[in-house]
């Protein structure tokens, strides 16, 4: 297939005012200006007549398919609130591709998501990065495990403090995480030195974290919780992503010096708990100006996943440059999730995940014309 006469936003190589994208099977084969376009025989041509052509949008932090819409508690598998450390949990065992939110995502031009357990536990389990189209989660996986979820602050405090169990304080959360990481370090040492007698199911998931093959995905809203997460990451020489980062604008210098990225949001909700009293779409502009790599999230279903481009648009309204708003839901998200070799930009050799819009997707009245995943049109606007 070749998409012609589009306004091409490659997200890594600038904007082509009138260009084309050629795909071959599931892969992007070429991106170029229409002045260099040569028609090829037996090629399906899609003339988009000036529409905006972007890489498929990416949601970098969500619980889609795990907290299912419509099904209430029966479809809610987000938090295993029976013990505070559950590193062995795997998102792939709970994701239901039949969740209608996947269709909403596709209709919004969102082609891939990072989804996994919630934040009730100090250690929630393993996230998966996956495509939004399919019926079998195993066929939708881009990267698994993609991250290890951990949480600080209000959520684990209330989940276990209300039961009179550890942790009931922020000190307890940090201590329990440190204890777990120390045990994992010892396990890793014994395994790599040949001293391990048998594999431990609860310790094995920590190996890729300690090897820095995947990050710890840190739920942290308040500034002090963000700083505790950075402190522990530096103690154990780990990579982390700061997810939500509601007060990250208050400690932007500390985050900048740490080098860790932020997945900001969601700011499209009420201030429903104490930790999010300082949430503001201006945070994105401040992170950008500080040179911090950041993405924008809906935290679906906290805000609905189809509002991802609108969240980016509101960040632009509050001072973030337009192109940076688009990067926050494409290439930046891919880089933070360590999948930018596959998705996030229109580039030769990457997955042919493409979203085509009537205009700027961050504007309310813009419509999605086509959504493509792996080179196949899976959504087409009516009329």
VEXTIKOL-402079 format. One record per residue (C-alpha): z, x, y; residue number from 1. Coordinates in Angstrom, 3 decimals, padded with zeros to 6 digits. Example, Ala and Ser with C-alpha at 12.3 -4.5 7.8 and 13.67 -1.06 7.14 Angstrom:
<rs>
007.800_012.300_-004.500_1
007.140_013.670_-001.060_2
</rs>
This chain:
<rs>
000.000_000.000_000.000_1
-000.507_001.020_003.613_2
001.202_-000.575_006.611_3
-001.021_-000.240_009.686_4
-000.780_-000.840_013.452_5
003.000_-000.665_013.507_6
005.395_000.799_016.046_7
006.886_003.377_013.703_8
010.521_004.450_014.030_9
010.792_007.247_011.505_10
014.418_008.036_012.530_11
013.782_011.736_011.945_12
010.555_012.442_013.788_13
010.435_010.290_016.894_14
008.474_007.098_017.578_15
004.778_006.537_016.870_16
003.567_003.775_019.187_17
000.720_002.772_016.870_18
000.934_004.238_013.413_19
000.824_003.715_009.698_20
003.000_004.220_006.627_21
001.337_004.783_003.261_22
003.290_004.300_000.056_23
002.497_005.359_-003.479_24
004.436_003.507_-006.110_25
008.102_003.632_-005.097_26
007.715_006.551_-002.680_27
006.515_007.083_000.890_28
003.392_009.217_000.761_29
002.507_009.607_004.417_30
003.499_008.568_007.936_31
001.093_009.094_010.811_32
-000.694_007.950_013.956_33
-003.479_005.369_013.576_34
-005.928_007.813_015.152_35
-005.647_009.811_011.904_36
-005.714_006.823_009.570_37
-008.421_006.722_006.930_38
-008.846_003.639_004.805_39
-008.657_004.208_001.075_40
-010.413_002.064_-001.498_41
-008.369_-000.279_-003.703_42
-005.449_000.008_-001.306_43
-003.462_-003.043_-000.200_44
-003.422_-003.111_003.609_45
-000.666_-004.810_005.609_46
-001.601_-005.110_009.286_47
001.635_-005.712_011.187_48
-000.052_-005.925_014.611_49
002.465_-004.011_016.708_50
005.627_-005.004_014.848_51
008.503_-002.530_014.603_52
008.498_-000.575_011.334_53
011.789_001.057_010.354_54
013.382_002.506_007.262_55
015.397_-000.130_005.457_56
018.735_-000.663_007.170_57
021.879_000.709_005.503_58
025.390_-000.748_005.335_59
027.713_002.253_004.894_60
030.923_000.369_004.036_61
031.134_-003.068_002.462_62
032.534_-005.120_-000.393_63
029.357_-007.054_-001.090_64
029.106_-008.295_-004.672_65
032.809_-007.606_-005.216_66
034.243_-010.119_-002.769_67
031.672_-012.794_-003.533_68
030.846_-015.624_-001.191_69
031.341_-019.213_-002.383_70
033.565_-018.407_-005.370_71
036.966_-017.866_-003.771_72
039.585_-016.113_-005.890_73
037.392_-016.328_-009.015_74
034.763_-014.167_-007.335_75
037.193_-011.865_-005.537_76
037.574_-008.542_-007.373_77
038.230_-006.427_-004.310_78
041.824_-005.289_-004.851_79
043.692_-004.483_-008.069_80
047.164_-005.028_-006.564_81
049.108_-004.194_-009.714_82
049.601_-000.470_-009.062_83
049.015_001.608_-005.925_84
046.834_004.332_-007.487_85
043.746_003.115_-009.364_86
041.242_005.966_-009.216_87
039.734_004.852_-012.526_88
038.337_001.610_-011.087_89
034.555_001.586_-010.765_90
032.743_-000.674_-008.345_91
029.846_-001.017_-010.772_92
032.106_-002.990_-013.122_93
032.719_-005.681_-010.490_94
029.525_-005.923_-008.435_95
027.736_-009.215_-009.035_96
024.094_-008.881_-007.920_97
023.917_-012.696_-007.879_98
026.211_-012.781_-004.825_99
024.136_-014.678_-002.212_100
025.106_-012.058_000.357_101
022.525_-009.743_-001.217_102
019.758_-012.147_-000.201_103
021.230_-012.376_003.304_104
021.153_-008.589_003.476_105
017.531_-008.442_002.370_106
016.535_-011.087_004.888_107
018.145_-008.926_007.595_108
016.153_-005.863_006.497_109
019.117_-004.198_004.782_110
017.839_-002.388_001.698_111
020.878_-000.399_000.547_112
024.661_-000.576_000.727_113
027.788_001.394_-000.039_114
030.157_-001.032_-001.743_115
033.452_-000.754_-003.555_116
037.157_-001.615_-003.786_117
039.289_-002.773_-000.880_118
042.212_-001.170_000.912_119
045.324_-002.712_-000.664_120
045.917_000.397_-002.778_121
046.587_003.948_-001.669_122
043.767_004.886_-004.044_123
041.405_002.005_-004.638_124
038.722_003.484_-006.875_125
035.099_004.567_-006.937_126
032.394_003.251_-004.601_127
028.724_002.923_-005.485_128
025.668_003.346_-003.251_129
023.025_000.879_-004.374_130
019.889_-001.047_-003.443_131
020.208_-004.699_-002.443_132
017.486_-005.979_-004.802_133
017.981_-006.530_-008.520_134
019.732_-008.453_-011.243_135
021.357_-005.546_-013.107_136
023.616_-003.230_-011.121_137
022.713_-000.268_-013.361_138
019.106_-000.547_-012.175_139
020.142_-000.758_-008.505_140
022.249_002.408_-008.351_141
021.241_005.233_-006.014_142
024.474_007.214_-006.386_143
027.554_006.674_-008.539_144
030.267_007.597_-008.056_145
029.481_007.846_-004.364_146
033.007_008.093_-002.950_147
036.694_007.691_-003.809_148
038.392_004.986_-001.755_149
041.823_005.685_-000.268_150
043.740_003.715_002.349_151
046.378_004.341_004.992_152
048.479_002.085_007.167_153
049.054_-001.615_007.229_154
047.196_-002.720_004.108_155
048.964_-000.676_001.393_156
052.251_-000.974_003.322_157
052.181_-004.756_003.106_158
050.649_-004.954_-000.372_159
053.505_-002.987_-001.924_160
056.276_-003.014_000.689_161
056.455_-006.788_000.429_162
057.106_-006.339_-003.303_163
059.823_-003.737_-002.707_164
057.673_-001.058_-004.341_165
056.382_002.361_-003.294_166
054.767_002.711_-000.819_167
056.508_000.675_001.849_168
056.091_003.251_004.623_169
053.374_005.519_005.971_170
055.398_008.449_004.629_171
055.274_006.857_001.187_172
051.498_006.418_001.358_173
050.937_010.063_002.289_174
053.425_011.327_-000.289_175
051.868_009.297_-003.105_176
048.371_010.516_-002.218_177
049.527_014.135_-002.045_178
051.266_013.826_-005.406_179
048.112_012.405_-006.972_180
045.929_015.138_-005.481_181
048.292_017.877_-006.680_182
048.181_016.466_-010.196_183
044.389_016.316_-009.973_184
044.203_019.920_-008.776_185
046.294_021.073_-011.731_186
044.117_019.071_-014.105_187
040.960_020.583_-012.601_188
042.385_024.098_-012.953_189
043.280_023.544_-016.595_190
039.875_022.053_-017.353_191
037.894_024.813_-015.671_192
040.044_027.581_-017.177_193
039.690_026.212_-020.704_194
043.381_025.362_-021.014_195
042.900_021.604_-021.157_196
043.890_020.102_-024.503_197
042.248_016.740_-023.900_198
040.600_014.854_-021.058_199
042.717_012.504_-018.945_200
041.014_009.242_-018.019_201
043.070_008.891_-014.831_202
042.382_012.447_-013.644_203
038.660_012.751_-014.450_204
037.516_010.682_-011.419_205
039.077_013.268_-009.104_206
036.911_016.153_-010.320_207
033.879_015.376_-008.091_208
036.237_014.778_-005.148_209
037.958_018.144_-005.552_210
034.575_019.843_-005.993_211
033.462_018.186_-002.743_212
030.554_016.523_-004.516_213
031.686_013.164_-003.116_214
034.012_012.345_-000.202_215
037.254_010.449_-000.061_216
036.399_007.240_001.755_217
039.412_006.779_004.016_218
040.415_003.364_005.333_219
042.216_004.162_008.608_220
042.431_002.139_011.814_221
045.299_003.594_013.826_222
045.108_007.025_015.447_223
048.147_008.374_013.593_224
046.707_007.250_010.245_225
043.389_008.936_011.030_226
045.243_012.151_011.851_227
047.247_011.954_008.611_228
044.006_011.552_006.674_229
042.541_014.613_008.400_230
045.723_016.582_007.733_231
045.680_015.811_004.004_232
041.937_016.486_003.737_233
042.426_019.895_005.298_234
045.435_020.658_003.083_235
043.406_019.997_-000.068_236
040.030_021.215_001.287_237
038.351_017.839_000.807_238
035.489_015.998_002.476_239
036.336_012.598_003.919_240
034.693_009.806_005.836_241
036.849_007.972_008.372_242
036.140_004.316_007.719_243
036.793_001.784_010.506_244
038.316_004.406_012.838_245
039.362_001.659_015.257_246
041.362_004.052_017.439_247
039.093_007.050_016.894_248
038.101_006.952_020.573_249
041.724_007.793_021.444_250
041.665_011.059_019.454_251
037.998_011.907_019.706_252
038.711_015.631_020.287_253
040.697_015.873_017.033_254
037.984_014.136_015.038_255
035.325_016.308_016.620_256
037.153_019.512_015.681_257
037.682_018.257_012.113_258
033.950_017.788_011.590_259
034.472_014.564_009.658_260
032.168_011.559_010.264_261
033.215_008.036_011.238_262
031.972_004.703_009.892_263
032.951_002.524_012.839_264
033.823_-001.148_012.754_265
033.797_-003.884_012.303_266
034.368_-004.919_015.910_267
032.702_-008.311_015.409_268
035.921_-010.063_014.386_269
039.189_-011.222_015.885_270
042.090_-008.820_016.351_271
043.664_-010.255_013.223_272
046.237_-007.534_012.648_273
048.262_-005.081_014.673_274
046.181_-002.038_013.704_275
042.996_-003.357_015.326_276
044.384_-004.283_018.745_277
042.385_-001.469_020.367_278
039.029_-002.220_018.765_279
036.083_-002.034_021.126_280
032.325_-001.570_020.802_281
032.633_001.235_023.388_282
034.044_003.417_020.593_283
030.506_004.075_019.330_284
029.354_005.449_022.701_285
032.403_007.727_022.886_286
031.795_009.063_019.366_287
028.138_009.712_020.171_288
028.926_011.546_023.408_289
031.394_013.739_021.511_290
028.684_014.720_019.029_291
030.442_013.073_016.087_292
028.244_011.801_013.262_293
028.900_008.072_012.969_294
027.539_004.901_011.416_295
028.285_001.238_012.098_296
029.639_-001.219_009.530_297
030.280_-004.933_009.144_298
032.885_-004.301_006.428_299
031.353_-007.364_004.743_300
032.743_-009.962_004.260_301
035.058_-009.220_007.218_302
031.901_-009.751_009.281_303
028.848_-010.980_007.436_304
026.475_-008.263_006.309_305
023.429_-009.847_007.974_306
025.086_-009.161_011.344_307
024.849_-005.380_010.868_308
021.942_-004.942_013.317_309
023.719_-007.202_015.822_310
026.830_-004.998_015.605_311
024.627_-002.038_016.464_312
023.126_-004.063_019.304_313
026.540_-004.792_020.769_314
027.335_-001.079_020.626_315
024.148_-000.510_022.640_316
025.247_-003.208_025.090_317
028.397_-001.157_025.681_318
026.557_002.061_026.443_319
025.220_003.552_023.201_320
021.543_004.621_023.561_321
019.080_002.339_021.753_322
017.793_004.973_019.345_323
021.369_005.981_018.465_324
022.112_002.359_017.652_325
019.219_002.346_015.198_326
020.305_005.687_013.726_327
023.799_004.311_013.148_328
022.390_001.789_010.657_329
019.727_004.041_009.112_330
019.680_007.846_008.943_331
023.270_008.416_010.108_332
024.554_006.020_007.451_333
022.439_007.792_004.830_334
023.751_011.215_005.850_335
027.375_010.086_005.796_336
026.874_008.543_002.338_337
025.121_011.734_001.106_338
021.918_009.887_000.165_339
019.631_011.013_002.989_340
017.400_012.742_000.430_341
016.429_009.248_-000.749_342
016.822_006.765_002.118_343
017.471_006.407_005.842_344
014.152_007.512_007.332_345
010.400_007.098_006.967_346
009.454_010.448_005.538_347
007.165_011.734_002.811_348
008.892_011.788_-000.564_349
011.638_009.311_000.311_350
012.068_005.882_-001.258_351
009.646_003.307_000.126_352
012.434_001.133_001.543_353
010.959_-000.345_004.714_354
011.939_-003.121_007.126_355
009.412_-004.675_009.519_356
010.588_-006.705_012.521_357
008.995_-008.706_015.333_358
010.760_-006.340_017.739_359
014.070_-004.585_018.146_360
016.277_-005.668_015.183_361
019.383_-005.237_017.344_362
018.294_-008.166_019.532_363
019.364_-011.691_018.604_364
015.952_-013.370_018.615_365
014.185_-010.691_016.562_366
013.010_-011.822_013.140_367
012.511_-009.839_009.968_368
008.867_-010.099_008.913_369
008.984_-008.063_005.703_370
011.543_-006.189_003.642_371
010.315_-003.660_001.092_372
012.382_-001.915_-001.566_373
010.885_000.795_-003.754_374
007.426_000.008_-002.392_375
007.532_-003.688_-003.235_376
007.652_-006.539_-000.726_377
010.723_-008.542_-001.697_378
011.031_-010.651_001.468_379
008.363_-012.175_003.655_380
009.080_-014.445_006.616_381
007.796_-017.969_006.349_382
005.018_-019.152_008.642_383
</rs>
